[in-house]
């Protein structure tokens, strides 16, 4: 029997993350860009900085988490909230977000 190794259980590379980011809607790209500039942030901070409605921000974060582009952490000051931190992407110079 021949077994093939797959990358399904491993972490995506920064280049793979960038490719995943390109497939997302503009709102998710905006949320990711805001996180890159001032992370970690709570959902409320993100919503205020990105000037997006709460529902759009939640949806964008869900898509980013689903594709392994952000990390969700416990907000120690208020356990009901979470902090979001972007995972690094390998962004080619000739491809704008």
FENSUL-V159291 format. One line per field, one symbol per residue. ss: DSSP state (2 for helix, 1 for strand, 0 for the rest). Layout:
ss->???
//
This chain:
ss->0000000000000222222222000222222222222200102222222200022222222222220001111100000001111100000000000
//
